[in-house]
Structures are given as structure tokens and as C-alpha cells.
Amino acid sequence: MKALWLQLLIPMNMLKVSPLLYIRKQLLIWHIAMGYLRAIMAAKEYSPRVLALTEHIISLNAAHYTVWLYRASTLFALDSSIEAELEWVNKVALDNQKNYQIWHHRQLLIEHLYAKVSSDPAAIQELADSETAFMTRMFAEDSKNYHVWSYRQYLVRKLDLFNQKEIESIETLLRTDVRNNSAWSHRFFVVFSDPKISSPGCKATESDPKIPDEIIDREIEFAKAATFETPQNQSPWNYLRGVLRKGSRKLSTQECFAGEFVSIPEDGEEDVKSSHALDFLADVLAELGEVEKADKALELLGDKYDRIRKNYWDWKRSLLKEASLQEKMSDLKTG
């Protein structure tokens, strides 16, 4: 494709062939290569020339899923070097940042390789280190690449990387970009999906009584520190909410913390350093039953601090009032 565009950018009087002929030539190359592949697949051939052919086709179109699958089958049939294949895949991945087929192929390679090294802790650690190093290169190009983060989550489960080293690796990425939602999400996964301290089958949004209090306390402080660094960053505020839910703790336990960023006096103008803190405080006040104060916070969000989502904040105000009314009706019935 690069060669095609380079040709098209050359002045017409310098072209040896017309652009249309060049395109036709490229299509002919593609159809010939795919014709060979179909014939090879029909014959169920697994040979070194199949690897050469699939490499050529992938260079033309790295998103051809069938080609990747047949390449993997050929590699395993020939018992080819998985390490060498990973090195080649690294180059393809760096040139095709948004390609997800590459990462499925890589996962197949790791599954195959893991079966051979699963009884060797040193080999597993070496594999983990090499994979983490490569993902770091990928994140240097795009720190929010969804395919890489999905693969990383798979790798943590596969190689049991629920450890401090993985957490520290994520902290390094967060120091580079504290607003990276993907890194925050991965940290939450590593901390709260660790089978050694979590309940089997517990969902991310569910509380987990098995999580030690010291872990909950540590993650609360981590989120708060990041919030002090960038108050108008939604990621640590969301992370804090998630940690509190995991630990079965009320939002109101952090009322004083939210008060560091928001002050709404009965008389005079409010002082708001973060709209996300104002949102958090609104939920705290609702939890405490202070409906009027919670409604005031939501009103401020819709009218002044987050006007682009005014309809959303008005909807939350209607839910708040409806819940308050239902509570009053329930009290009348029980009274």
C-alpha cells in the first residue's frame, strides 16, 4: 500500500505506468497470492513455503484472519520456533497498530509456548518480561491501544502476573499519563481479580468481602493521591468509587475528601475546583439523605460546571426527587 501511494504522488509525466495499471498490477499480485493459498489449504499442505506465502499475503493485508489462522496451524505442524515467530509478529504489530488479528495470533502462540514451559518458573518469568517489554513499546506508540490492553489482561491471567511488579509497571504508565483510563482499568483488574485474594466469579462492579482491608485502604489512598494531582481528571474519581464498592464502604466515608475540592455554603458563592468532586459530593449527600443539598449540587453541575450534560444532570435530579418521595410515602405507610 505504501508503494502504491508513493507512485500516485509522483507527477504523471514521471510515471512509467499509469496509476490504473499499477492498481491492476497490485490486484493481480493479490489474486495470484490468494489463489496459491486456496490451493495449499485445499491440499492441507503445511510446509516452509506456506509460511513464506502467508508472510507475503500478510504484508499485503495484515487483517486477513484466515491467513493468520492457517499460518498458526502451519507453525504448530512444523514445530517451528515460537520465539522467532514472536519476533516477526512484533515488527508486524508495530506497523499495524490497530490490527486485532495479530493479537489473536499472538495469543495462540503463547498458548502453544506455555504448554512447553509451564513447569519452568524461570522460563515463564522470562516470557512475561519479554512480553511486557514489547507491550511497553506498543504503548509508547499508543498508550490506549485497546487490543494491547485486552491482550495484557489475557497474559496476566495466563502467566499469573497478579503481582507487585505488574502493578508497578502500570504505575509507570500512569505517571506518564494519569488520565489514561485503560491503565486505571487494568490496575483495577490486577488488584481485584487476583485469585489469591478475591472471590471466584465476583464481578468488577460487585463488593467482595474477601478483599483484605489493607488492600482497599491502599487503593483508596492511591486514587486520592492521583486526584490531588489532577482534580479535574475523572479517572481517579471513578477508580475511588470502584474501590469503595469493592470494599463495601459508603461514599460518605470520603465526604471530607470531596470537601477538599468543593464548598457549597448556605449563603454566598460556592467554591468548586472539580466538577467530578461535585458529582461525587452530590452522591454522598444523597446517600446521607440530605436531598436538598444533593439537588443543589446537581443543579450547579447542569447550570454551571458541566452544562454540556445538563439533560443528564436534570435526569439525576428527577431520580433523586422520585427516590425521596418514595421514601416519604414508605415512612407514612409504616408510621
Residue frames as qw, qx, qy, qz and C-alpha x, y, z in Angstrom:
[[0.000, 0.883, 0.469, 0.000, 0.00, 0.00, 0.00],
 [0.306, -0.769, 0.098, 0.552, 2.82, 2.43, 0.83],
 [0.371, -0.125, 0.605, 0.693, 4.40, 1.82, -2.56],
 [0.201, 0.632, 0.688, 0.293, 1.02, 2.40, -4.21],
 [0.093, -0.941, -0.270, 0.182, 0.57, 5.82, -2.62],
 [0.390, -0.570, 0.331, 0.643, 4.14, 6.81, -3.35],
 [0.353, 0.197, 0.684, 0.607, 3.51, 6.06, -7.01],
 [0.081, 0.793, 0.581, 0.164, 0.32, 8.11, -7.01],
 [0.245, -0.882, -0.084, 0.394, 2.12, 11.11, -5.54],
 [0.462, -0.228, 0.462, 0.722, 4.74, 11.16, -8.32],
 [0.343, 0.546, -0.107, -0.757, 3.92, 13.66, -11.14],
 [0.843, 0.366, 0.326, -0.220, 2.13, 11.94, -14.02],
 [0.587, 0.747, -0.305, -0.061, 4.90, 12.69, -16.55],
 [0.046, -0.613, 0.773, -0.155, 7.39, 10.74, -14.39],
 [0.777, -0.068, 0.546, -0.306, 5.29, 7.58, -14.14],
 [0.023, -0.286, 0.865, 0.411, 6.42, 4.63, -16.22],
 [0.124, -0.363, -0.889, -0.249, 2.90, 3.16, -15.97],
 [0.334, -0.505, -0.177, -0.776, -0.45, 4.76, -15.36],
 [0.324, -0.267, 0.635, -0.648, -1.88, 4.67, -11.82],
 [0.846, 0.065, 0.063, -0.525, -4.74, 2.49, -13.07],
 [0.791, 0.331, -0.514, 0.006, -2.30, -0.07, -14.49],
 [0.143, 0.408, -0.733, 0.525, -0.36, -0.01, -11.23],
 [0.594, -0.155, 0.439, -0.656, -3.52, -0.71, -9.22],
 [0.907, 0.203, -0.174, -0.327, -4.39, -3.52, -11.58],
 [0.555, 0.427, -0.674, 0.235, -0.90, -4.94, -11.10],
 [0.166, -0.321, 0.693, -0.624, -1.28, -4.87, -7.32],
 [0.782, 0.008, 0.229, -0.579, -4.68, -6.56, -7.55],
 [0.829, 0.339, -0.428, -0.127, -3.18, -9.21, -9.81],
 [0.264, 0.408, -0.764, 0.424, -0.42, -9.86, -7.25],
 [0.463, -0.184, 0.548, -0.672, -3.07, -10.20, -4.54],
 [0.869, 0.152, 0.014, -0.470, -5.27, -12.58, -6.53],
 [0.686, 0.394, -0.609, 0.056, -2.31, -14.75, -7.53],
 [0.042, 0.350, -0.765, 0.540, -1.15, -15.00, -3.90],
 [0.614, -0.055, 0.445, -0.650, -4.66, -15.85, -2.67],
 [0.851, 0.277, -0.295, -0.335, -5.02, -18.40, -5.44],
 [0.469, 0.363, -0.761, 0.263, -1.89, -20.16, -4.20],
 [0.234, -0.230, 0.675, -0.661, -3.21, -20.04, -0.63],
 [0.788, 0.063, 0.133, -0.598, -6.56, -21.55, -1.56],
 [0.798, 0.318, -0.500, -0.108, -4.80, -24.36, -3.41],
 [0.261, 0.355, -0.771, 0.460, -2.48, -25.00, -0.45],
 [0.453, -0.145, 0.528, -0.703, -5.37, -25.01, 2.02],
 [0.859, 0.158, -0.124, -0.471, -7.35, -27.41, -0.18],
 [0.746, 0.306, -0.581, 0.111, -4.36, -29.75, -0.24],
 [0.725, -0.687, -0.003, -0.060, -3.86, -29.27, 3.52],
 [0.728, 0.364, -0.265, 0.518, -0.21, -28.51, 2.98],
 [0.468, -0.879, 0.073, 0.051, 1.90, -27.44, 5.97],
 [0.824, 0.164, 0.048, 0.540, 5.39, -26.56, 4.81],
 [0.393, -0.435, -0.015, 0.810, 8.02, -23.79, 4.98],
 [0.119, 0.196, 0.462, 0.857, 6.74, -22.35, 1.70],
 [0.251, -0.726, -0.610, -0.195, 3.33, -21.91, 3.34],
 [0.430, -0.682, -0.229, 0.545, 4.99, -19.69, 5.95],
 [0.299, -0.156, 0.315, 0.887, 6.66, -17.69, 3.19],
 [0.038, -0.459, -0.640, -0.615, 3.37, -17.32, 1.32],
 [0.336, -0.779, -0.528, 0.041, 1.36, -16.27, 4.38],
 [0.415, -0.516, -0.057, 0.747, 4.06, -13.76, 5.31],
 [0.170, 0.087, 0.460, 0.867, 3.75, -12.27, 1.82],
 [0.189, -0.615, -0.644, -0.414, -0.05, -12.08, 2.00],
 [0.426, -0.727, -0.405, 0.356, 0.07, -10.52, 5.46],
 [0.346, -0.286, 0.130, 0.884, 2.43, -7.87, 4.08],
 [0.037, -0.292, -0.547, -0.784, -0.32, -7.05, 1.56],
 [0.530, -0.510, -0.219, -0.641, -3.21, -7.25, 4.05],
 [0.156, 0.234, -0.804, 0.525, -2.44, -7.78, 7.73],
 [0.511, -0.041, 0.399, -0.760, -6.14, -8.03, 8.60],
 [0.705, 0.115, -0.555, -0.426, -6.83, -11.29, 6.74],
 [0.648, -0.429, 0.470, -0.419, -8.00, -13.51, 9.60],
 [0.983, 0.141, 0.054, -0.106, -7.98, -16.79, 7.63],
 [0.615, 0.605, -0.405, 0.302, -4.35, -16.29, 6.63],
 [0.185, -0.615, 0.584, -0.497, -3.32, -15.81, 10.27],
 [0.842, -0.207, 0.351, -0.354, -5.16, -18.96, 11.33],
 [0.945, 0.312, -0.079, 0.053, -3.58, -21.09, 8.62],
 [0.341, 0.688, -0.504, 0.396, -0.17, -19.67, 9.42],
 [0.472, -0.516, 0.552, -0.454, -0.59, -20.67, 13.08],
 [0.958, 0.018, 0.208, -0.197, -1.66, -24.20, 12.08],
 [0.773, 0.541, -0.265, 0.201, 1.40, -24.48, 9.85],
 [0.010, 0.705, -0.554, 0.443, 3.75, -23.25, 12.57],
 [0.675, -0.360, 0.516, -0.385, 2.45, -25.85, 15.02],
 [0.965, 0.237, 0.064, -0.093, 2.50, -28.64, 12.43],
 [0.661, 0.582, -0.337, 0.334, 6.16, -27.90, 11.63],
 [0.720, -0.574, -0.197, 0.336, 7.04, -27.34, 15.30],
 [0.429, 0.637, -0.040, 0.640, 8.63, -24.06, 14.23],
 [0.383, -0.088, -0.445, 0.805, 10.32, -21.71, 16.68],
 [0.150, -0.837, -0.525, -0.038, 7.63, -19.76, 18.53],
 [0.396, -0.668, -0.026, 0.629, 10.23, -17.30, 19.78],
 [0.283, -0.064, 0.493, 0.820, 11.27, -16.48, 16.20],
 [0.006, -0.601, -0.682, -0.417, 7.61, -16.08, 15.22],
 [0.287, -0.827, -0.380, 0.299, 7.04, -13.68, 18.12],
 [0.355, -0.445, 0.207, 0.795, 9.96, -11.55, 16.93],
 [0.135, 0.219, 0.633, 0.730, 8.44, -11.37, 13.46],
 [0.165, -0.731, -0.649, -0.134, 4.97, -10.61, 14.86],
 [0.340, -0.645, -0.205, 0.653, 6.49, -7.75, 16.87],
 [0.187, -0.183, 0.381, 0.887, 7.51, -5.99, 13.66],
 [0.076, -0.431, -0.727, -0.530, 4.12, -6.56, 12.04],
 [0.288, -0.731, -0.586, 0.199, 2.28, -5.27, 15.12],
 [0.292, -0.536, -0.041, 0.791, 4.35, -2.09, 15.29],
 [0.038, -0.053, 0.516, 0.854, 3.48, -1.41, 11.66],
 [0.372, -0.393, -0.641, -0.544, -0.22, -2.22, 12.16],
 [0.046, -0.177, 0.581, -0.793, -1.22, -0.58, 15.43],
 [0.580, 0.018, 0.248, -0.776, -4.98, -1.09, 15.17],
 [0.638, 0.156, -0.674, -0.339, -4.95, -4.66, 13.87],
 [0.676, -0.391, 0.427, -0.456, -6.62, -7.14, 16.24],
 [0.960, 0.187, -0.183, -0.102, -5.92, -10.32, 14.23],
 [0.434, 0.556, -0.590, 0.394, -2.25, -10.01, 15.16],
 [0.293, -0.445, 0.594, -0.603, -3.11, -10.20, 18.86],
 [0.920, -0.045, 0.153, -0.359, -5.26, -13.29, 18.46],
 [0.820, 0.410, -0.371, 0.146, -2.36, -14.92, 16.60],
 [0.141, 0.566, -0.613, 0.533, -0.02, -13.90, 19.41],
 [0.658, -0.328, 0.409, -0.541, -2.37, -15.42, 21.96],
 [0.975, 0.154, -0.087, -0.135, -2.31, -18.73, 20.06],
 [0.575, 0.531, -0.510, 0.358, 1.49, -18.60, 20.10],
 [0.200, -0.512, 0.581, -0.600, 1.60, -18.01, 23.85],
 [0.873, -0.149, 0.199, -0.419, -0.85, -20.86, 24.48],
 [0.917, 0.306, -0.247, 0.070, 1.39, -23.19, 22.46],
 [0.378, 0.559, -0.535, 0.508, 4.58, -21.96, 24.10],
 [0.471, -0.512, 0.405, -0.593, 3.14, -22.03, 27.62],
 [0.973, -0.079, -0.029, -0.216, 2.40, -25.75, 27.32],
 [0.808, 0.335, -0.345, 0.341, 6.13, -26.32, 26.87],
 [0.301, 0.410, -0.452, 0.733, 7.41, -24.06, 29.67],
 [0.561, -0.625, -0.180, -0.512, 4.61, -24.26, 32.26],
 [0.875, -0.411, -0.207, 0.152, 6.74, -26.36, 34.62],
 [0.639, 0.079, -0.109, 0.757, 9.69, -23.94, 34.45],
 [0.178, -0.878, -0.329, 0.299, 9.16, -20.78, 36.60],
 [0.339, -0.512, 0.283, 0.737, 12.31, -19.14, 35.20],
 [0.219, 0.184, 0.694, 0.660, 11.12, -19.64, 31.62],
 [0.039, -0.771, -0.628, -0.096, 7.68, -18.26, 32.47],
 [0.268, -0.808, -0.112, 0.512, 9.25, -15.17, 34.05],
 [0.318, -0.258, 0.491, 0.769, 11.46, -14.67, 31.01],
 [0.120, 0.470, 0.732, 0.478, 8.40, -14.90, 28.77],
 [0.155, -0.854, -0.469, 0.163, 6.48, -12.45, 30.96],
 [0.321, -0.656, 0.109, 0.674, 9.36, -9.97, 30.90],
 [0.263, -0.027, 0.609, 0.748, 9.77, -10.15, 27.11],
 [0.026, 0.629, 0.709, 0.317, 6.03, -9.72, 26.51],
 [0.231, -0.853, -0.317, 0.345, 5.81, -6.82, 28.94],
 [0.339, -0.447, 0.300, 0.771, 8.80, -5.15, 27.26],
 [0.175, 0.242, 0.679, 0.671, 7.13, -5.43, 23.86],
 [0.095, -0.782, -0.610, -0.085, 3.81, -4.08, 25.15],
 [0.309, -0.722, -0.087, 0.614, 5.73, -1.13, 26.58],
 [0.244, -0.137, 0.510, 0.814, 6.99, -0.42, 23.05],
 [0.006, 0.527, 0.734, 0.428, 3.43, -0.61, 21.75],
 [0.237, -0.824, -0.460, 0.230, 2.18, 1.73, 24.48],
 [0.332, -0.453, 0.142, 0.815, 4.90, 4.21, 23.56],
 [0.062, 0.158, 0.609, 0.775, 3.14, 4.49, 20.19],
 [0.474, -0.414, -0.315, -0.711, -0.41, 4.45, 21.60],
 [0.009, -0.185, 0.791, -0.583, -0.88, 4.12, 25.35],
 [0.571, 0.130, 0.435, -0.684, -4.62, 3.46, 24.96],
 [0.423, 0.231, -0.742, -0.466, -4.49, 0.73, 22.31],
 [0.788, -0.177, 0.199, -0.555, -7.49, -1.45, 23.18],
 [0.914, 0.211, -0.340, -0.073, -6.09, -4.60, 21.53],
 [0.426, 0.415, -0.642, 0.484, -2.86, -4.42, 23.53],
 [0.352, -0.341, 0.508, -0.708, -4.68, -3.88, 26.82],
 [0.903, -0.031, -0.013, -0.429, -7.02, -6.81, 26.11],
 [0.807, 0.294, -0.484, 0.165, -4.01, -8.99, 25.38],
 [0.123, 0.463, -0.621, 0.620, -2.29, -7.81, 28.54],
 [0.660, -0.275, 0.328, -0.618, -5.28, -8.84, 30.62],
 [0.956, 0.132, -0.211, -0.152, -5.17, -12.27, 28.98],
 [0.587, 0.440, -0.560, 0.386, -1.44, -12.52, 29.71],
 [0.248, -0.468, 0.536, -0.657, -1.89, -11.61, 33.39],
 [0.867, -0.130, 0.194, -0.440, -4.39, -14.45, 33.77],
 [0.910, 0.305, -0.282, -0.001, -2.33, -16.91, 31.75],
 [0.590, 0.369, -0.508, 0.508, 1.02, -16.29, 33.43],
 [0.586, -0.667, -0.423, 0.180, -0.41, -15.37, 36.84],
 [0.405, 0.314, -0.116, 0.851, 1.01, -11.85, 36.82],
 [0.416, -0.816, -0.259, -0.308, -1.16, -10.68, 39.70],
 [0.741, -0.285, -0.230, 0.563, 1.86, -9.27, 41.49],
 [0.237, -0.828, -0.071, 0.504, 3.58, -6.10, 42.61],
 [0.378, -0.216, 0.513, 0.739, 5.77, -5.99, 39.52],
 [0.156, 0.514, 0.691, 0.484, 2.73, -5.73, 37.26],
 [0.169, -0.887, -0.402, 0.150, 1.20, -3.04, 39.49],
 [0.368, -0.644, 0.172, 0.648, 4.44, -1.05, 39.40],
 [0.340, 0.110, 0.629, 0.690, 4.53, -1.36, 35.62],
 [0.022, 0.747, 0.600, 0.286, 1.06, 0.19, 35.43],
 [0.315, -0.842, -0.179, 0.400, 2.07, 2.93, 37.86],
 [0.405, -0.281, 0.387, 0.779, 4.88, 3.85, 35.46],
 [0.150, 0.433, 0.652, 0.604, 2.33, 4.26, 32.66],
 [0.194, -0.850, -0.490, -0.010, 0.07, 6.34, 34.93],
 [0.397, -0.644, 0.026, 0.654, 2.96, 8.63, 35.83],
 [0.281, 0.015, 0.532, 0.799, 3.36, 9.24, 32.11],
 [0.299, -0.272, -0.396, -0.825, -0.37, 9.88, 31.61],
 [0.130, 0.082, 0.773, -0.616, -2.52, 9.97, 34.74],
 [0.573, 0.287, 0.107, -0.760, -5.61, 10.37, 32.53],
 [0.344, 0.225, -0.838, -0.359, -5.13, 7.01, 30.84],
 [0.769, -0.155, 0.165, -0.599, -8.45, 5.23, 31.55],
 [0.875, 0.202, -0.431, -0.087, -7.07, 1.98, 30.15],
 [0.392, 0.339, -0.689, 0.506, -4.22, 1.92, 32.67],
 [0.398, -0.258, 0.459, -0.751, -6.62, 2.66, 35.55],
 [0.880, 0.015, -0.086, -0.467, -8.93, -0.13, 34.39],
 [0.765, 0.265, -0.572, 0.133, -6.03, -2.58, 34.16],
 [0.067, 0.359, -0.670, 0.647, -4.85, -1.71, 37.65],
 [0.658, -0.166, 0.276, -0.681, -8.33, -2.37, 38.99],
 [0.913, 0.154, -0.304, -0.224, -8.32, -5.75, 37.22],
 [0.559, 0.354, -0.658, 0.359, -4.87, -6.73, 38.54],
 [0.129, -0.314, 0.602, -0.723, -5.68, -5.73, 42.12],
 [0.597, -0.036, 0.414, -0.687, -9.23, -7.01, 42.46],
 [0.889, 0.226, -0.225, -0.327, -9.19, -10.07, 40.19],
 [0.159, 0.506, -0.824, 0.201, -6.21, -11.67, 41.90],
 [0.778, -0.210, -0.525, -0.273, -7.46, -15.21, 42.67],
 [0.500, 0.023, -0.671, 0.548, -5.33, -15.26, 45.82],
 [0.044, -0.158, -0.480, 0.862, -7.39, -12.50, 47.50],
 [0.442, 0.082, -0.129, -0.884, -10.68, -12.29, 45.58],
 [0.644, 0.143, 0.652, -0.373, -13.86, -14.34, 45.45],
 [0.249, 0.032, 0.824, 0.507, -14.25, -16.58, 42.38],
 [0.091, 0.560, 0.741, 0.359, -16.77, -15.20, 39.88],
 [0.125, -0.741, -0.353, 0.557, -17.11, -11.84, 41.62],
 [0.444, 0.732, 0.329, 0.398, -17.91, -9.17, 39.04],
 [0.415, 0.236, -0.118, 0.871, -15.96, -5.92, 38.79],
 [0.237, -0.493, -0.077, -0.834, -18.97, -3.90, 39.96],
 [0.762, -0.489, -0.380, -0.187, -19.73, -6.13, 42.96],
 [0.343, -0.752, 0.469, -0.311, -18.45, -5.85, 46.50],
 [0.804, 0.167, -0.562, 0.103, -16.07, -8.60, 47.58],
 [0.638, -0.733, 0.123, -0.201, -15.81, -9.40, 51.30],
 [0.942, -0.087, 0.021, 0.324, -12.70, -11.48, 50.65],
 [0.456, 0.662, -0.131, 0.580, -10.56, -8.45, 49.65],
 [0.576, -0.336, -0.434, 0.606, -8.33, -7.53, 52.64],
 [0.109, -0.945, -0.263, 0.161, -8.97, -4.14, 54.25],
 [0.421, -0.608, 0.280, 0.612, -5.34, -3.14, 53.78],
 [0.382, 0.196, 0.639, 0.638, -5.72, -3.56, 50.01],
 [0.044, 0.828, 0.524, 0.194, -8.85, -1.41, 49.99],
 [0.322, -0.871, -0.054, 0.367, -7.10, 1.25, 52.10],
 [0.487, -0.303, 0.448, 0.686, -4.04, 1.22, 49.83],
 [0.290, 0.404, 0.642, 0.584, -6.10, 1.67, 46.67],
 [0.088, -0.911, -0.402, 0.028, -8.19, 4.44, 48.23],
 [0.371, -0.762, 0.139, 0.512, -5.04, 6.37, 49.06],
 [0.456, -0.029, 0.580, 0.674, -3.61, 5.75, 45.59],
 [0.173, 0.679, 0.599, 0.388, -6.75, 7.16, 43.96],
 [0.222, -0.927, -0.240, 0.185, -6.83, 10.15, 46.31],
 [0.470, -0.514, 0.294, 0.655, -3.19, 10.99, 45.62],
 [0.342, 0.224, 0.622, 0.668, -3.86, 11.00, 41.87],
 [0.006, -0.826, -0.537, -0.171, -6.94, 13.17, 42.41],
 [0.329, -0.830, -0.037, 0.449, -4.94, 15.78, 44.31],
 [0.441, -0.225, 0.483, 0.722, -2.52, 15.83, 41.37],
 [0.101, -0.093, -0.539, -0.831, -5.26, 16.40, 38.75],
 [0.311, 0.245, 0.638, -0.661, -8.64, 17.22, 40.38],
 [0.611, 0.470, 0.009, -0.637, -10.41, 17.62, 37.04],
 [0.277, 0.313, -0.871, -0.256, -9.45, 14.09, 35.98],
 [0.798, -0.163, -0.042, -0.578, -12.41, 11.71, 36.03],
 [0.718, 0.205, -0.664, 0.022, -10.30, 8.52, 36.08],
 [0.245, 0.136, -0.774, 0.568, -9.19, 8.53, 39.75],
 [0.476, -0.077, 0.299, -0.823, -12.66, 9.63, 40.88],
 [0.843, 0.079, -0.313, -0.431, -14.18, 6.64, 39.09],
 [0.584, 0.217, -0.740, 0.254, -11.46, 4.40, 40.48],
 [0.098, -0.193, 0.621, -0.753, -12.22, 5.62, 44.01],
 [0.716, -0.027, 0.060, -0.695, -15.90, 4.80, 43.56],
 [0.823, 0.170, -0.514, -0.170, -15.00, 1.31, 42.36],
 [0.364, 0.244, -0.758, 0.483, -12.67, 0.65, 45.27],
 [0.352, -0.153, 0.469, -0.795, -15.26, 1.78, 47.81],
 [0.831, 0.046, -0.133, -0.539, -17.83, -0.53, 46.24],
 [0.694, 0.234, -0.674, 0.094, -15.38, -3.44, 46.29],
 [0.245, 0.141, -0.723, 0.630, -14.78, -2.85, 49.97],
 [0.330, -0.627, -0.697, -0.112, -18.50, -2.43, 50.77],
 [0.288, -0.367, -0.311, 0.828, -17.77, 1.08, 52.00],
 [0.196, 0.853, 0.471, -0.114, -20.12, 4.01, 51.66],
 [0.427, 0.615, 0.112, 0.654, -19.27, 7.03, 49.55],
 [0.320, -0.897, -0.071, -0.296, -19.97, 9.15, 52.63],
 [0.808, -0.440, 0.014, 0.392, -16.76, 7.82, 54.23],
 [0.550, 0.078, 0.216, 0.803, -14.98, 10.16, 51.79],
 [0.026, 0.915, 0.392, 0.094, -17.16, 13.22, 52.39],
 [0.367, -0.829, 0.119, 0.405, -14.27, 15.17, 53.91],
 [0.526, -0.136, 0.545, 0.638, -12.05, 14.26, 50.97],
 [0.279, 0.633, 0.573, 0.440, -14.62, 15.55, 48.46],
 [0.189, -0.942, -0.244, 0.130, -14.84, 18.68, 50.60],
 [0.530, -0.426, 0.267, 0.683, -11.20, 19.41, 49.73],
 [0.255, 0.097, 0.577, 0.770, -12.41, 20.32, 46.23],
 [0.192, -0.554, -0.549, -0.596, -15.95, 21.58, 46.78],
 [0.091, -0.276, -0.582, 0.760, -17.56, 24.02, 49.19],
 [0.154, -0.521, -0.564, -0.622, -21.24, 24.96, 48.93],
 [0.053, -0.107, -0.554, 0.824, -22.10, 27.44, 51.70],
 [0.115, 0.650, 0.735, -0.157, -25.71, 28.22, 52.55],
 [0.156, 0.953, 0.128, -0.227, -25.02, 31.89, 51.77],
 [0.109, -0.755, 0.489, 0.423, -22.55, 33.17, 49.20],
 [0.688, 0.532, -0.402, -0.288, -20.93, 31.67, 46.14],
 [0.973, -0.153, 0.162, 0.051, -19.74, 28.08, 46.00],
 [0.029, -0.749, 0.629, 0.205, -16.09, 27.11, 45.52],
 [0.947, 0.165, 0.262, -0.079, -15.67, 24.24, 43.06],
 [0.138, -0.674, 0.637, 0.347, -12.23, 23.02, 41.98],
 [0.011, -0.127, 0.938, 0.321, -13.53, 19.90, 40.23],
 [0.655, -0.011, -0.195, -0.729, -16.85, 19.06, 38.60],
 [0.675, 0.011, -0.736, -0.051, -16.14, 15.38, 39.31],
 [0.184, -0.019, -0.711, 0.679, -15.78, 16.18, 43.01],
 [0.421, 0.025, 0.139, -0.896, -19.11, 17.99, 42.83],
 [0.731, 0.019, -0.521, -0.440, -20.68, 14.91, 41.26],
 [0.513, 0.009, -0.797, 0.320, -19.13, 12.71, 43.95],
 [0.039, 0.007, 0.533, -0.845, -20.36, 15.02, 46.69],
 [0.587, -0.040, -0.170, -0.791, -23.89, 15.01, 45.25],
 [0.750, -0.058, -0.638, -0.163, -23.97, 11.22, 45.61],
 [0.331, 0.023, -0.709, 0.622, -22.52, 11.46, 49.12],
 [0.270, -0.028, 0.282, -0.920, -25.26, 13.91, 50.16],
 [0.715, -0.047, -0.375, -0.588, -27.94, 11.72, 48.59],
 [0.632, -0.005, -0.756, 0.168, -26.56, 8.73, 50.49],
 [0.171, -0.043, -0.610, 0.773, -26.78, 10.74, 53.73],
 [0.023, -0.664, -0.746, 0.048, -30.38, 11.71, 52.98],
 [0.087, -0.602, -0.088, 0.789, -29.57, 15.40, 52.51],
 [0.511, 0.531, 0.627, 0.253, -31.75, 15.66, 49.41],
 [0.156, 0.970, 0.152, -0.104, -31.89, 19.44, 49.13],
 [0.272, -0.765, 0.460, 0.360, -28.10, 19.78, 49.27],
 [0.555, -0.010, 0.748, 0.364, -27.66, 16.93, 46.79],
 [0.425, 0.742, 0.507, 0.110, -30.15, 18.57, 44.45],
 [0.011, -0.962, 0.106, 0.252, -28.27, 21.87, 44.72],
 [0.422, -0.487, 0.639, 0.419, -25.02, 20.13, 43.73],
 [0.509, 0.309, 0.740, 0.313, -26.68, 18.53, 40.70],
 [0.253, 0.912, 0.313, -0.075, -28.25, 21.84, 39.75],
 [0.179, -0.840, 0.343, 0.380, -24.83, 23.50, 39.82],
 [0.502, -0.149, 0.742, 0.419, -23.45, 20.79, 37.56],
 [0.430, 0.563, 0.668, 0.228, -26.19, 21.26, 34.97],
 [0.126, 0.960, 0.247, -0.019, -26.33, 25.06, 35.05],
 [0.080, -0.952, 0.285, 0.079, -22.69, 26.00, 35.54],
 [0.368, -0.630, 0.670, 0.140, -19.97, 23.34, 35.79],
 [0.296, -0.050, 0.894, 0.333, -21.00, 20.74, 33.21],
 [0.473, 0.441, 0.165, -0.745, -23.60, 22.43, 31.05],
 [0.365, 0.315, -0.711, -0.512, -22.98, 20.19, 28.03],
 [0.314, -0.144, -0.938, -0.015, -24.61, 17.36, 30.01],
 [0.314, -0.125, 0.298, -0.893, -27.39, 19.43, 31.53],
 [0.761, -0.083, -0.338, -0.547, -30.07, 16.94, 30.44],
 [0.669, 0.019, -0.714, 0.206, -28.20, 14.18, 32.27],
 [0.150, 0.052, -0.596, 0.787, -27.92, 16.17, 35.50],
 [0.514, -0.104, 0.032, -0.851, -31.59, 17.14, 35.27],
 [0.786, -0.059, -0.551, -0.276, -32.43, 13.46, 34.89],
 [0.497, 0.006, -0.717, 0.488, -30.40, 12.63, 38.00],
 [0.172, -0.106, 0.357, -0.912, -32.26, 15.38, 39.88],
 [0.703, -0.108, -0.235, -0.663, -35.58, 13.81, 38.87],
 [0.738, -0.034, -0.671, 0.066, -34.40, 10.40, 40.11],
 [0.243, 0.096, -0.609, 0.749, -33.29, 11.95, 43.39],
 [0.401, -0.105, 0.174, -0.893, -36.65, 13.62, 43.94],
 [0.776, -0.064, -0.446, -0.441, -38.53, 10.46, 42.98],
 [0.613, 0.005, -0.722, 0.320, -36.50, 8.36, 45.43],
 [0.016, 0.093, -0.493, 0.865, -37.07, 10.94, 48.17],
 [0.587, -0.106, -0.075, -0.799, -40.81, 10.93, 47.51],
 [0.784, -0.049, -0.592, -0.181, -40.99, 7.13, 47.60],
 [0.412, 0.053, -0.703, 0.577, -39.09, 7.10, 50.89],
 [0.248, -0.095, 0.317, -0.911, -41.55, 9.57, 52.40],
 [0.732, -0.074, -0.305, -0.604, -44.50, 7.50, 51.18],
 [0.700, 0.006, -0.704, 0.124, -42.97, 4.40, 52.69],
 [0.162, 0.082, -0.610, 0.772, -42.46, 6.16, 56.02],
 [0.489, -0.112, 0.065, -0.863, -46.13, 7.24, 56.04],
 [0.796, -0.055, -0.490, -0.352, -47.29, 3.65, 55.43],
 [0.619, -0.011, -0.688, 0.378, -45.09, 2.19, 58.16],
 [0.004, -0.147, 0.428, -0.892, -45.95, 5.03, 60.51]]
